Amino acid sequence: MTGIDEMGKLLILGGLFMMVAGLLFTFWQKIPFPGRLPGDIVIQKEGFSFFFPLVSSIVISLILTVVLNVVLKLFGK
């Protein structure tokens, strides 16, 4: 590949990153943050609290899988 091809891929990735950042800033107040999603396990008793972010972990894993697959596909590895 030539340098132009690599530069084009970097510009696409940069554009996607800026689009995601814009969506985050636009909908910041409406996004449930990890730890507050339905399905996260929270047990609080007197002198004891237990937190297991089950659904948050699954969501983060799915997002990272998609992002890494797109990046690896673009760079052909």
Secondary structure, DSSP 8 states (H G I E B T S, - for coil): --HHHHHHHHHHHHHHHHHHHHHHHHTGGG---TTSSTT-EEEEETTEEEEE-HHHHHHHHHHHHHHHHHHHHHTT-
